[in-house]
Each structure stands twice: as C-alpha cells, then as structure tokens.
Amino acid sequence: MPSRITPELCVKCKGVRRLCGKPVCPILLRFKASVKALSQIRIEGDNTIFGPTPPTLIVGEGGYPEVNVYSGIAPSGEEDAKIFDNPVEWWGKLSLRGIVELRSSLLLPRSKYRVSIAKYFNYQSSFHELQLAAISLHPVDTEVKLKKKPLPILRFDGLLAPLGPTAPFLNLRVIDNPKLTKIIENIVYDTDLKASNAVIELYSKGISIYDIIRIFSAGLLGKLNERKLVPTRWSITAVDVIVGNRLVKEIRNFQPLGEILLYNVTYLGNHFEILLLPSIYSFEMIEIWLPSTPWTASASKPIIVENYELWDAKLRGEMDGGYYALRLGILENLYKMKRQASIVAIREIRPEYYAPVGNWHIRESARKAFLKKPEKFSSVEEALKSMSKRLMVSINYIVKRSILLRNMLRQGKLIEYF
C-alpha cells in the first residue's frame, strides 16, 4: 500500500532539511503561494472581495449530501484569469512548482449546500450566481461578502492538491455577464435531456472536457427533477467514463490497425508509453510507482498496479480516475485514426512528481503523445525493446504483470507453428 509522508517527518524537517527526499517542500510551496495570493486580493473593510473567477467551481464530497461548494477568485491585476483553471494551457508550459503556485494563488470562497438544491433551477440566490459563473467559458467579475478574512492553511500531510486559501461567504454575486455559447445554453435549459446524453451532446459540439466537468458538477445537466450537485472528483471520472464509453462503442466498428505503433511522452515526472497492437479493442493501464514519491516514501521497490478491460469495455480491477483519464486521451486519437486496437498504456511515476496536481495531466499527456510521430514495429518484442530504453523498471517485470502483453506474446509464439 502506498505510504504517506508522516506528520512526524514533516515536523522534524520543517520544509528545510528535505527529509522526504523531495526537491522542494510541497506544503511550504502551497503555503507561500497562499500568502502571496492574500496580499494581492483586494479585501474591503467589511470583508468584501472583488475579482474575476476563471471561472472555477469545486464541489466537495465531505458531509454528502450537504457539501461545500467553492468558487475561485484570481489575484487582482491578472489580465488572464482563465489561466488559473485551464489545464490545456498548463501542459508543457508550467513546471510542477509553477502549477502548485498558480493553483494555490486562487482564493476559494465557500458555502454549504444540499446537493438537491440543483433542482431549483433559476432560483435567485448566491447558488444561482455560482451556477451562472460555472457555465461561462470566460472569466467573469465577482463580488463576494465573506464571513471572515481568509487565512492560508498549513497542513502536514504532503499530499495536498494545489488549492488556495478559503473562507466561508455570506453572499456571492456575479457582476459581469457570463460568456455563454448557444450550445451550452440550450443544453442547460433542456430539462428533459438525460445527463449522460447532455455530456455526449456537449462533447460532440466541441465543448472542452473541463467545461463539461464544471457544468456537470454544478448540477446543470439532466432532467430537472433528477439534477444534483456532483462532487468534482466524481464528476471528472463520470465525464471521462461517459465520453470514453461512447468512443469505445464507435471504435469497435472500425478495422484494426495494420501495424504496431508506439508513442511516448514525459511531463511532471510522469513517463508514458502507449502501445497500439493490431487487434480488436482492449485496454490495459499499468501504473509503476517508483520509490521516493510522496505515495511511496517507504517503498524499497516499485509498486505496480494494473487495470484492464476487454472487448466488452468492462473494467477488471478497481475504479480509478487516472485510468479513465488516460483511456479518454488515447481513445480520442484512436477515433481520429478510424481504427481499433489493443492498447497497453504504461504510466511510470518518478520521484520528480513530488506533489499531486490532479488527473488532468494524465489526460493531456495522452493527447500530446499522439502529436509526435509514432515508432513502428513488425513485432511486439521489438516494441518492448524500444520501450525498455526509456523506462526505469525492467520490461520483463512489466510483461509479467500485464495481461494483454502476455496474451499477445503467447499468440505470437503460436503463430510460428503454422
């Protein structure tokens, strides 16, 4: 079981001695960014804040069905507030430290709501204002009356996602007109359309997966009497699953690839190898956690986790958000190729990945891998040999754990007898 950095180690270290082995303390990095954010945000005497939301909407899961809902206010003076919640623009441009600092600079006003409040569509309230901001594709100015001044929070666990300071609010008001597209407006106001169909409709019209996740989480999709706020972590996986399953359904009608293709990409201490094999659809993700990451601080050898699905697209393994994020990024490109394949995707997490930043980088890395020219091979063995040059773990170790690779290699040996 992956281990956490203990509070005792953090107390001994105090972010200075680097006892956990990380190049920079993720806790102090987040704390410093939060302090900087508070110095930049204009807070009036009555705790009223003005600023643009990227837009950001985060729905918590603790206490469900009564959950915290967060908006996000970017530091004042930022001309492009959207960058604070725009993963597509982060990939390849921001370092891990840059992402943590950026996300930690967002002030997060929050309020508690029952998830069923989403049924009261168009009811004038602070919640409705949150929803208005959520469906905007561009930043909107927001006025927030806080209950008290926000303070940066320092927690000793070393695994915090990059989030900024927070404080409960009394009232929130959008003082700018949300920038809506006709497509989003029509789907949101269609209260007879099932949520899953709404997700597919938005995706097919070119709406960003991140905008769909935010709208879905805000409880703005589906039949009116079934609408609920959806915790953001659940929304991310739900949208990846809905869109991914639709793509699988289409891909299974295509002809298999005619050759073996191998793609690779590295970002934020995560290395990916994506192997496409000429066969009917199947998908396997192999995660390799090297020692000395925040999750494997006390591990003496790599930890490997594998999940897979066959032709029926039924997951064999545990539900995993990273699995579906990676699958979606690959399926999108397979769909563009109008081919189906048996897919083996390897994610090697290295010590450089010292702070968690969410599943977006997995999805975007898969997308970016296909922008490169693939390597082509006449045998699986040749592809594995090339792959082994970039991986830190022995390829034999991976093959022993892989269901699809073992099956493919076994088939190759059988064919030699005919």
N, C-alpha and C positions, 0 to 999 in steps of 0.2 A: 504494500500500500504506500503510495507516495507520501512523504513526510513533509510537515510544515516547519518553517523556521520557528523555533520556540521563543516565547517571550523572554525566557531567561537569557538566551543568547543575545537577543536584542538589547536587553538591559546592560549586559556586560560590554557590548560593542558600542552602544550609543551612536551608531552610524559613522564612527570614526575608524575603528580598528578593522573593519570589513571581515569579521569573523565568519560570516556566512559564505564568503568567497565571491560575492557579487562585486562588480566594478564600481557600483555606486549604490547607496542605500535607497531602495525604492520608497521607504516610509518617509525619510527626510526629504527626498526629492519632491514627493507629493505635498508634504507639509510646507516647504519653501514656496512652491508654486501657489498654494492656497493663500499664504500670507501676501504674496505679491498681488494676487487677484483682488484681495480685500483692499489693498492700498490703491487700486486703480478704479474700483467701482464707486460711483458717486452715491453716498448714502446721506439723505437729508436728516434733519434733526429728529423727525418723527419716524425714523426707520423706513422711509420710503425710498425705493430704488428705481431708477430709470435705466434702461439699457436694452439692447437687441437680444432676442433669442435666436439661435442659429437657423431653424428652431430646434429645440431639444424637448423631448418628453420621455421621462423614465418612470415606469410603474414598478414599484417594489412588489415583493411577494410575501414578506413577513406580515403575519397577522391576517392573512387572507381569510375571509372575503373583504376585510377592511384594510386597505393598503395605502402606503404613502405614494403620492404622485408628485413628481419633481418636474419643474420647468428648468430652463437654463438661461442665465444671463451672462453674456460675454462681457469682458472688461471694457470700460468706456474707452473711446478713441480708436477702437478696432474698426477699420474700414470694411473688412470682410469677415463678418461674424460667422458666416456659414462654415468657415474652415474649422471651427471648434467642434463641429459634429458632421464631418464629411469624410468618411473613411476612404472613398475613392481617390480623394486628393492627397491623402496622407501617404499612400503606398509608395515606397521608393524615394519619397522626398523627406520624410521625417525619420529621425532615429528613434529608438525606444525611449531614450531620455526626452526627446522633443515631444513625443506623443503624451508621455506622462505629464510633462509640464503644461502642455496645451490643454489637456482634459482637466487637469487639476486647477486650471485658471477659471473654470466656469463656476459661478455662484449658482447653487441649486435651491431655490425657494421650494418648500414642500407643504403639502396639506394632505390629510387623510380623507379618503372617500370609500364608500362601499362600492364594490365592482358593479353592482346593479344600477348605479347612477347613470350609466351609459344609455339606459332605456329612455331616459328623459331627454330625448334629443331636442336641441334648440331651446332648452330651458335656460333663461338668462341667469348666469351665475359665474363665479370665478372658474368653476369647472368647464363651463361652456367656452370661456375665454381660453383656457388651456387647450381645448379641442380645436378652436379656431387657429391658434398658433401652430398646432401639430400638423394641420393639413396644408400649411403654407409651404411652398417649395423654396422660399427665400426668407431671409431674416425679417422679423417684424419687431418694432419697438414695443416695449412692455413696461408697465408701471406696476410695482409690487409694494404693498404695505406689509412689512414684516412684523411679527410679534416681538422680536428682539434682534439685536445685531448678530450677524453670523460670526462664528469663530472657526478657525481652522482646527481640524480634528486630527490628533496623532494616535494611531492605534498600533499596537505591537503584534502584528501577525505576518507581515512581509508579503501578504498575498492580495493586498487591496487593489481592486480595479481602479484605474485613474479617474477619480471623481473629486470635485472641488468642495469648498465649504458649503454648509447647508444651514437653513434656519426655517422654522415654520412661518407661514404667511397668513395674514388676516384677509387680504384681498389682492386679487391679481386682475389686471385689465390690459387688454391689447389696445394700444393707442395708434396703431398703424393698420392699414388694410392688408389682410393676408393675401399673398400672391397665389391664387388658385389656378389650376388648369381646368378646363371644361370636363376633361375625362375624370379627374378626381372628384369634382363637384357632383357630377352625375352619379358616380358610384356611391358616394357617401350619402346622397339623398335618395338612393334607391333602397328603401327599407323592406323590400320583398326579395332581395337577392341574397342568397346564402353567402356566408363569409368566405368560404373556400372558393366559390365561383367569383366573388369580388376580387380576391387576391389574384386569381388567374387572369381576370379581365384587365386589371391594372398592369400586371406584368406584361401581358401581350401588347399593351399600348405603349410600352417603353418606359413606364414609371420605374424609378430606381428601387431596388430591393430594400434599401434603407428607408426610403419614404414609405413604402408599403408596410414595413415593420412598425414604423411610428404610428401610422394611421390605424393599423390593426390593433396595436397596443392601446390606443386611445378609445377603443370601443366604438369606432365609427364605421365598421363593416358588418354586414349581416342583416338578418331580419330584425326589425325594431324590438320585438318582444324577447329576442334572444341576445341582444347586444350586452356585452360586459367589458369592463376594463380587463386587459390581459397583461399580467406581469411581463416586463420587457424580455426577460430571459426566455420565457415560454413563447413569446411572440416571435423571437428570432428563429428558434427551432421550428415552430409551426409553419412559418412562411417558407423556410428552406425545404421542409418536407412537402408542403402543398405544391410548390413550383417544381421541385425535383421529381416528385411522382408523376406530374403531368409530362415532364420532359422524357422520363423513362417510357411512359406509355407511347409517346411519339417515336422515340428512338428504336423501340423494338420492331417497328415496321420497316426500318432501313436495312440495307445489306451490310454484312460485317465488313470491317476493314480488310484490305487485301495485303497488308504488311504490318510488321511490328514497329510501333513508334514509341519513342521515349522522350519525355520532356522533363526539365528540372528547373528549379528556381530556389533562391535563398533570400530570406528577409527576416530581420529582427531575431536572428539566432535560430530561425526555423528553416530547415532544408527540406525540400520536397522533390521526390522522384515520382513521376506519373507514367506508368507503363500501360500502353494500349495494345491488347492482343487480338488477332483476328479470330473472333468467336462471337457467339450470341452474348447478350448483355449479362454481365455480373459485375459486382463492385466490391472491392476489399480495401479497407484502410488499415494500415499498420502504423501505429504510433510508437516511436522509440524515444523514451525519456532517458537522456544521458545523466550520469551522476552530476551533482553540484548545481542543479536548477533549484528554484525555491520549492518545487514539489518533490525533489529527490535529494534533499540536503544530506541525508544519512545513508543513501544507497551506495553500495560498493560496486554494483554492476548495472548496466542498462535495464530499464523496465520496459517491457513490450506489451502493448495492448492491441488486439486485433478485433475488428468487427467486419462482417461481410454480409452480402445479400446475393442471391442467385437470380435466375430468370424472373421469379415471382416478385422481386423487389421487397421481400420480407427480411427485415434485419435479423441476423443471427448474432446476438451479442446484447450489450446494454445500450439503451438510448443515450446518444452522445451528440451534443450540439456541434462539436468540431467535425464529426463525421459527416453530418448533413451539410455543413457549410462547404467542406471540401468537395463533397459529391456534387453540389449545385454548380460550383465553379467549373468542374470538369464536364458535367452534362451539358452545360450551355454551349461549350465548344464542340462537343461531340454532335450536338444537334445542328450546329452550323456546318459541320462536315457532312451531314446527312449519312452518317454511318453509325453502326452499333459496334460494340467491342466489349471484351472482358477487361476490366480495369483493375490494376493494382496500384494503389496510391500509398506512398511511404512518406510519413512526416517524422523527421528526426529533430527533436527539440534539444538544443545545445545550451551550455551554461550561459551563453551571452543573453539568453532570454530570461532576464532576472526579475521582470515584473509583468504581471498579466495585463493584457490590453484588450481582451475580448476575441470573439471568433471572426471578426471582420477580416483580420489579416490572413486567415486561412482561406477564406473565400476569395479574397482579392489576389492572393499568391497563386491560387489555381488558375484564375483568369489570366494573370500576367504570364504564367508559364507558357501558355499557348500562343503568345505573341512572338515567341522565339521559334526558330526553325528546329524541327524535331530531329533526333537521331533515328536512323532507320536500320533495321537488322533483319537477317534471314533466320535467326534462331533466338529462342529465349535465353539460351546460355550466353550468347554474345551480348545481349541487352543487359543481363545481370553483371557481366564482367565490366561493362562500361559504367554501370550504376555504382559498382563497388569502389570505383576510384574516387567518388565524391562522398560516400558515406563513411562515417566513423565507426560503425558497427559492421562486423563481418557479414557478408552477404549470405553465407551458409547459415548463420544464426537466424537471419530473416526468413530464408526459404523454409527452415524447419518449422517456423511459426505460421507460415502463410498457407491457407487452404487452397487458394487459386493457383499459386505458383507450383505447389506440389502436384496438383492435378494436371496442370499444363505440361510440366516436365515429364510426368508419367505417361501422358498421351503421346508426347514426342518420342519416347523410347518405344512405345508400342507400334508406332507408325513405321519404325525402322525395320520391323519384321515383315512388312508387306511389300 
